């Protein structure tokens, strides 16, 4: 709903920036005015950036959050997939380093009988984005029209695209601005962004993967829980089945971070291989999607179904089909050398023997972004070939001069700086950590 012309003439963006800066509560009409004006190009980047920073500092109450989510949701179309039989279920992660589960569970869940209309985003800050990873596959088109998206969904039960001009256009524009103005890590802004986009997909149920730890936007578990609770509440208020898993991001997920290398690692999991943590989380998220989508009567049954889909190769075949329908080169599934390859590689080794106690995940993600795997400005291009390969996890024994990380890169322009960040990310001590954090720490809304 756009503000009326009469109302618009009485408002100014600068007054609303000041109001939020001074801890005032914005009305639904004021939020409408700001979001609609920015989406139409009438309010410039610098004013929206100032308002976002004011929100980041002062926060929003539940009334403002509900208004922002609904305004962003209705800034475009809300899809209707009633012509496609069965339940429509999606998953969303709040982002981390090496977090490539969407590429794994979408084909698993589609092969298991549900429809997965996944509208994803690009990298934010130090975290990777599903769209950027998919575009590492030669020819893969994430910019389908809504008609093409529906065709893909009908044909293979899954589609992975970016926001079109019709779907939550306000979020698409604000999302890009948050990434480059350091206004990402805010419960209200994260919730409104995620839920407006996901609720516009026309889904029946949503599984949220809310990260916590050094590589998450929410570093403290209590903040992650608060975000999860707000998102679950928002989704249920809109009539959707929603559950949130609080999952560990104190270290990268899997062994790879980047784009092409994460695609390769996802394929490995669908072949029944790959790192144990990535396999475990992908199966757990798939199980909850099966359960919420009423494909199975329990989460345990959902896990067994997911395991069967992988073991029989149906998930892998579904990935091939999806890549083909979105005009990508499906041969990458069997020939990973067709993915972009970095020209050079170098190792970061441990300066001492002992046990890995800390791996600062955010710094590792920042190092990857420096090498071309992320964006500093909205218009920056991603280098899909650069990546990090992790050889040690928290609690692992490491010897002096043993490899911690392998850097795959093209240019040495920022190599020394990135390498220094990686070195500083690891703490190796004589004693192993006393306890190992579980991969799934809590479940909200079950």
C-alpha positions in Angstrom: 0.0 0.0 0.0 1.5 3.3 -1.1 1.0 6.4 0.9 -1.6 8.9 -0.4 -0.3 12.0 -2.1 -1.8 14.2 0.6 0.0 12.2 3.3 3.3 12.2 1.3 3.4 16.0 1.1 3.2 16.3 4.9 6.2 13.9 5.4 9.9 14.4 4.8 12.5 11.6 5.0 14.9 13.8 7.1 12.2 14.2 9.8 11.6 10.4 9.9 15.4 9.8 10.1 15.5 12.3 13.1 12.5 10.7 14.7 14.1 7.2 14.7 17.5 8.6 15.6 15.9 10.0 18.7 14.2 6.7 19.6 10.8 7.6 18.3 8.3 5.0 17.1 7.4 5.2 13.4 3.8 4.7 12.3 2.7 2.3 9.6 2.1 5.3 7.3 5.6 6.7 8.0 7.3 3.4 7.3 5.2 3.1 4.1 6.3 6.5 3.0 10.0 5.7 3.5 10.0 2.3 1.9 7.7 3.2 -1.0 9.7 6.4 -1.7 13.0 4.6 -1.7 11.7 1.8 -3.9 10.5 4.4 -6.4 13.8 6.3 -6.4 12.3 9.4 -4.7 14.3 9.0 -1.5 18.1 8.7 -2.2 20.5 6.1 -1.0 22.1 8.4 1.5 18.9 9.1 3.3 17.8 5.5 3.5 21.3 4.6 4.7 21.0 7.1 7.5 17.6 5.7 8.5 18.9 2.1 8.4 21.7 3.2 10.7 19.3 4.9 13.0 17.2 1.6 13.1 20.4 -0.4 13.7 21.3 1.7 16.7 17.8 2.4 18.2 16.0 -0.8 17.1 12.3 -1.3 16.2 9.5 -2.6 18.4 7.2 -5.4 17.3 4.6 -3.0 15.9 7.2 -1.3 13.7 8.6 -4.7 12.7 5.2 -6.0 11.6 4.6 -2.8 9.6 8.0 -3.0 7.9 7.6 -6.7 7.0 4.1 -6.2 5.5 5.1 -3.0 3.6 8.1 -4.8 2.1 6.0 -7.9 1.4 3.3 -6.0 -0.4 5.7 -3.7 -2.3 5.4 -6.4 -5.1 3.5 -9.6 -5.9 2.7 -12.4 -3.5 2.9 -15.6 -5.6 0.2 -18.2 -5.8 1.2 -21.7 -6.7 -2.2 -23.3 -6.2 -2.0 -24.8 -9.7 0.9 -26.9 -8.6 -0.2 -30.0 -6.5 1.2 -30.6 -3.0 2.7 -28.5 -0.3 5.3 -25.8 -1.0 8.1 -25.6 1.5 11.3 -23.5 1.7 14.3 -23.0 3.9 16.2 -19.9 4.8 19.6 -19.5 6.5 20.6 -16.2 8.1 24.1 -16.7 6.6 27.5 -17.9 7.5 30.8 -19.1 6.0 30.7 -22.2 3.9 26.9 -22.4 4.3 25.8 -24.1 1.1 22.9 -26.3 2.3 20.3 -24.8 -0.1 22.1 -26.4 -3.0 21.8 -29.8 -1.2 18.4 -29.8 0.4 16.4 -28.2 -2.5 17.0 -31.3 -4.7 16.6 -33.7 -1.8 13.2 -32.3 -0.8 12.0 -31.9 -4.4 13.0 -35.5 -5.1 11.1 -36.5 -1.9 7.8 -35.2 -3.2 7.5 -31.5 -2.1 7.8 -28.3 -4.1 10.6 -25.9 -3.2 10.1 -22.4 -4.6 13.4 -20.9 -3.3 14.0 -17.2 -3.8 17.5 -16.5 -2.5 19.8 -13.6 -2.0 23.4 -12.6 -2.7 26.3 -12.4 -0.2 25.9 -10.0 2.7 29.0 -8.8 4.5 31.4 -11.6 5.2 28.8 -14.3 4.3 28.2 -16.0 1.0 25.0 -15.9 -1.0 23.1 -18.8 -2.7 22.7 -16.9 -6.0 26.4 -16.2 -6.2 27.2 -19.8 -5.7 24.7 -20.9 -8.4 26.2 -18.5 -10.8 29.5 -20.3 -10.5 27.7 -23.0 -12.7 28.3 -22.0 -16.3 25.1 -20.7 -17.9 23.0 -21.0 -14.8 20.2 -18.4 -14.9 19.0 -17.1 -11.5 17.1 -14.3 -13.2 14.0 -16.2 -14.4 10.7 -14.4 -15.0 7.8 -15.5 -12.8 6.4 -17.5 -15.7 9.7 -19.3 -16.2 10.0 -19.9 -12.5 6.5 -21.5 -12.4 7.5 -23.7 -15.4 10.6 -24.9 -13.6 8.7 -25.6 -10.5 6.1 -27.6 -12.3 8.7 -29.6 -14.3 11.1 -30.6 -11.4 9.6 -29.4 -8.1 12.3 -26.9 -7.3 13.5 -23.6 -8.6 16.3 -21.3 -7.2 16.1 -17.7 -8.3 16.8 -14.2 -7.2 14.2 -11.6 -6.5 12.4 -10.5 -9.6 11.2 -6.9 -10.1 7.8 -8.2 -9.0 8.8 -9.9 -5.7 9.4 -7.7 -2.7 11.2 -5.0 -4.7 11.7 -2.9 -1.6 13.7 -5.7 0.1 15.9 -6.2 -3.0 16.9 -2.6 -3.0 17.3 -2.2 0.8 19.2 -5.5 1.0 21.9 -4.3 -1.3 22.2 -1.0 0.6 22.5 -2.8 4.0 25.4 -4.9 2.7 27.6 -1.9 2.0 26.5 0.4 4.9 27.3 -2.0 7.8 23.6 -2.2 8.8 23.1 -6.0 8.4 23.2 -7.2 12.0 19.9 -6.0 13.3 17.1 -8.3 14.4 14.3 -6.1 12.9 16.0 -5.5 9.6 17.0 -9.2 9.2 13.5 -10.4 10.0 11.7 -8.0 7.7 14.1 -8.8 4.8 13.8 -12.6 5.2 10.1 -12.8 5.9 8.9 -10.4 3.3 10.8 -12.3 0.6 9.9 -15.8 1.9 6.2 -15.0 2.4 6.0 -13.6 -1.1 7.0 -17.1 -2.5 3.6 -18.6 -2.0 4.8 -21.2 0.5 2.9 -23.3 3.1 5.8 -23.8 5.5 9.3 -22.5 6.2 12.3 -23.9 8.0 14.7 -21.3 9.3 18.4 -22.0 9.9 19.4 -19.3 12.4 23.2 -19.2 12.8 25.0 -18.3 16.0 28.7 -17.8 16.7 31.7 -16.0 15.4 30.7 -16.4 11.7 27.0 -15.4 12.2 25.5 -12.0 12.2 24.1 -12.9 15.6 27.3 -13.7 17.6 25.5 -14.5 20.9 23.1 -17.4 21.2 20.5 -15.4 23.0 20.4 -12.9 20.1 20.0 -15.7 17.6 17.1 -17.1 19.7 15.5 -13.7 19.8 15.7 -13.4 16.0 14.4 -16.9 15.6 11.4 -16.2 17.9 10.6 -12.9 16.0 10.7 -14.7 12.6 8.7 -17.7 13.8 6.1 -15.4 15.3 5.9 -13.3 12.1 5.5 -16.4 9.9 2.8 -17.9 12.1 0.9 -14.6 12.2 0.8 -14.8 8.4 -0.7 -18.3 8.6 2.4 -20.3 7.8 4.0 -23.3 9.5 7.5 -22.2 10.7 10.3 -23.7 12.7 13.7 -22.4 13.5 16.9 -24.3 14.2 19.7 -22.5 16.0 22.8 -23.9 14.5 26.5 -23.5 15.1 28.6 -21.0 13.1 31.7 -20.7 15.3 33.6 -22.3 12.4 32.9 -22.7 8.7 30.4 -25.3 7.6 32.0 -28.1 5.6 35.6 -27.8 4.3 35.0 -25.2 1.5 34.1 -21.6 1.4 33.8 -19.7 -1.9 31.5 -20.3 -4.9 32.7 -22.9 -7.4 34.2 -25.0 -4.6 31.0 -24.9 -2.6 29.0 -26.1 -5.6 31.5 -29.0 -5.9 31.2 -29.8 -2.1 27.4 -29.8 -2.4 27.5 -32.3 -5.2 29.8 -34.5 -3.1 27.1 -34.6 -0.3 24.4 -35.5 -2.8 26.7 -38.4 -3.9 26.7 -39.6 -0.3 30.2 -38.2 0.5 31.4 -34.8 1.7 32.1 -33.5 5.3 30.1 -35.0 8.1 28.8 -31.7 9.5 27.5 -30.5 6.2 25.8 -33.9 5.6 24.3 -33.9 9.0 22.8 -30.4 8.8 21.5 -30.9 5.3 19.7 -34.0 6.3 18.3 -32.4 9.5 16.9 -29.4 7.6 15.5 -31.7 4.9 13.8 -33.8 7.6 12.1 -30.7 9.1 11.0 -29.6 5.6 9.4 -33.0 4.9 7.7 -32.9 8.3 6.3 -29.3 8.0 5.3 -30.1 4.4 3.3 -33.0 5.7 5.2 -35.5 3.6 6.2 -37.4 6.7 4.5 -37.9 10.1 7.6 -37.1 12.1 11.0 -35.5 11.8 12.7 -38.9 12.2 10.7 -40.3 9.3 11.7 -37.2 7.3 15.4 -37.9 8.0 15.0 -41.5 6.8 13.4 -40.2 3.6 16.2 -37.7 3.1 18.8 -40.4 3.6 17.0 -42.7 1.1 16.8 -39.9 -1.5 20.6 -39.4 -1.3 21.4 -43.2 -1.2 19.3 -43.9 -4.4 20.9 -41.0 -6.3 17.4 -39.3 -6.8 18.7 -36.1 -5.2 21.6 -35.9 -7.5 19.4 -36.5 -10.5 17.0 -33.8 -9.3 20.0 -31.4 -9.2 20.9 -32.2 -12.7 17.4 -31.6 -13.9 17.2 -28.3 -12.1 20.5 -27.1 -13.5 19.3 -28.1 -17.0 16.0 -26.3 -16.7 17.7 -23.1 -15.5 20.1 -23.3 -18.5 23.2 -24.3 -16.6 25.8 -26.8 -17.6 24.6 -30.0 -15.9 27.9 -31.7 -16.7 29.5 -30.0 -13.7 27.8 -32.7 -11.6 30.2 -35.3 -13.0 33.0 -33.0 -14.3 33.8 -30.4 -11.6 36.7 -29.1 -13.7 34.0 -27.3 -15.7 33.5 -25.0 -12.7 35.6 -21.8 -12.5 39.2 -22.7 -11.4 41.6 -20.4 -9.6 45.1 -20.1 -11.1 47.1 -20.1 -7.9 47.0 -21.6 -4.4 49.0 -21.1 -1.3 48.8 -22.7 2.2 48.4 -21.1 5.6 50.2 -23.3 8.2 50.2 -23.5 12.0 53.2 -21.8 13.7 52.9 -24.2 16.6 51.7 -27.7 17.6 48.6 -28.3 19.7 44.8 -28.3 19.3 42.7 -25.8 17.3 40.7 -23.9 20.0 39.3 -21.0 18.0 38.7 -20.4 14.3 37.3 -16.9 13.9 34.7 -17.5 11.3 33.9 -13.9 10.4 37.6 -13.1 9.8 37.8 -16.1 7.5 34.8 -14.8 5.5 36.2 -11.3 5.4 39.5 -12.8 4.0 37.6 -14.6 1.3 35.7 -11.4 0.4 39.0 -9.5 0.1 40.3 -12.0 -2.5 37.2 -11.4 -4.7 34.7 -13.7 -3.1 32.5 -10.9 -1.7 31.5 -7.3 -2.3 32.7 -4.1 -0.8 30.4 -2.0 -3.1 27.0 -2.8 -4.6 28.4 -2.9 -8.1 31.4 -5.2 -7.3 31.6 -8.4 -9.3 32.2 -11.8 -7.6 35.1 -14.0 -8.6 33.6 -17.4 -8.5 36.9 -19.3 -8.6 38.5 -17.9 -5.4 38.0 -19.9 -2.3 39.3 -21.2 1.0 39.8 -24.9 1.8 39.8 -25.7 5.5 41.9 -28.6 6.8 41.3 -28.4 10.5 38.3 -28.0 12.7 38.0 -26.9 16.3 39.3 -29.6 18.6 41.6 -31.1 15.9 45.2 -31.8 16.6 47.6 -29.8 14.4 51.4 -30.1 14.2 53.8 -27.2 13.6 53.9 -26.2 9.9 50.8 -28.4 9.2 48.2 -26.9 6.8 45.3 -25.0 8.4 43.9 -23.4 5.2 44.6 -23.5 1.5 43.8 -20.2 -0.3 42.7 -20.5 -4.0 43.2 -17.1 -5.7 43.8 -15.2 -8.9 45.5 -12.0 -7.9 48.0 -11.3 -5.1 46.8 -7.7 -4.7 45.3 -8.4 -1.3 46.8 -11.8 -0.7 49.1 -10.8 2.1 46.3 -8.9 3.9 43.9 -11.9 3.5 46.6 -14.3 4.6 47.3 -12.3 7.7 43.6 -12.3 8.6 43.5 -16.1 8.3 46.6 -16.5 10.4 45.0 -14.3 13.1 41.7 -16.3 12.9 43.2 -19.4 14.5 44.1 -20.0 18.1 46.1 -23.2 18.7 46.7 -24.3 22.4 48.2 -27.2 24.2 44.9 -28.5 25.4 41.9 -29.5 23.4 38.6 -27.5 24.0 36.7 -29.0 27.0 33.5 -29.4 25.2 32.3 -29.6 21.6 29.4 -27.4 20.6 26.5 -29.3 19.0 25.7 -28.5 15.4 22.0 -27.9 16.2 21.9 -26.0 19.5 18.2 -25.3 19.9 14.8 -25.6 18.0 12.3 -22.8 18.2 8.6 -23.2 17.4 8.6 -26.9 17.0 
